[in-house]
Amino acid sequence: MDEKMKNKVVCIFIGAMFLLGFLCCVMLSKPTIIESERRKAAMFPSLTWNSISNGSFMREFQMYTTDTFPFREQLRKIKTNSLFTLFRRSDYNGLYITDGFISKMDYPLHEQALWKAMERFRYIYEKYANENNSVYVSVIFEKNSVTAKTSGHLSIDEDVFEQIVKEKMDFANYISIRDLLDKEDFYQTDTHWRQENIVDVAERLAANMGADIQSSYTTHLLQRPFFGVYKGQIALDLPSESMYYLRNEIIDHCVVYDWQNDKTMDVYNMEKAKGNDPYEMFLSGNLPLITMKNNKADTDKKLILFRDSFGSSIAPLLIEGYAEITLVDIRLIHPDQVGRYISFEGSDLLFLYSSYVLNHSETLK
């Protein structure tokens, strides 16, 4: 075959590949949900003069093509496998695997962000609390803080982190729980902790806040395989894991009121358990303001829990020691609005947040 014929064959082959790719992009159905990442797929942007002139059309179009590219998930898996096996990368977009546990690096310590979180908590304290309120704070150091110690990956300095929290929140009693947490206390493929493994954490928090919990539960298995958010982000074929939840007579008789939607609900939302993120079964996931009422309470103690998503699974373990627990998520509701719905009179206050949220406090209102 002469040089001219070779060039023709190459051009025809490349043209055929481009044509095939174009036809796949045009003819194959477009996903509306990226299930592996638990989010909606980007939609085709509206084509207007303003969207073209300000550049938003091309930005949104790039997101759309990235989300709807043919065989996207298969190509992501090939890429990740290549990075870990062929190129010996130790992480992918900050995610790494140690002993079957996926962790996300959180480094360095962003002191300005941490200070901002402490300022928001002080603002809440000064706005609502008085001498009748006992105030507590605790930090949930995430899985990376545990696994990085043996894997060699980067993590924040827990001692420095705790010291800053104690200094900036001198109005609150600090409750340390980091010695209670090991990697087995977290899901292998998710950021959150496992409810069945944090009973000791609930006991310590309750004991330090003067609440009495007996911690007698029956363990129930969620009848579906669980894949956490990290599995979709790391794009690897990994085995599913089991999700458990704890019940007792007090939890079963507890009534939960959702202030945003003006309705009552159960502690465990089994409809949410069937959705894309089964962890949302715990108190129906991220809601700005909910109140748990203990109908079996032999105390009049009340707790206002300022929390992130970790609080959804530990609050049911604390309810035995209180007549009422109100959970507030100031990522979703401004602190100024909270007082319109609930009274702080005589309530204990607990600020319980993951180290990641505090280290990236731009999510707090």
Buried (B, 14 or more C-beta within 10 A) or exposed (E): EEEEEEEEEEEEEEEEEEEEEEEEEEEEEBEEEBEBBBEEBBEEBEEEEEBEEEEBBEEBBEBBEEBBBBEBBEEBBEEBEEBBEEEEEEBBEBBBBBEEBBBBBBBEBBEEBBBBBBEBBBEBBEEBBEEEBBBBBBBBBBBBBBBBEEBEBEBBEBEEBBEBBBEBBEBBBBBBBBEBBEBEBBBBBBBBBBBBBBBEBBBBBBEBBEBEBEEEBEEEEBEEEBBBBBBBBBBBEBEEBEBEBBBBEBBEEBEBBBBEEEEEBBBBBEEBBEEBBBBBBBBBBBBBBBBBBBEBBEBEBBBBBBBBBBBBBBBBBBBBBBBBBBBBBBBEBEBEEBEEBBEBEEBBBBBBBBBBBBBBBEBBE
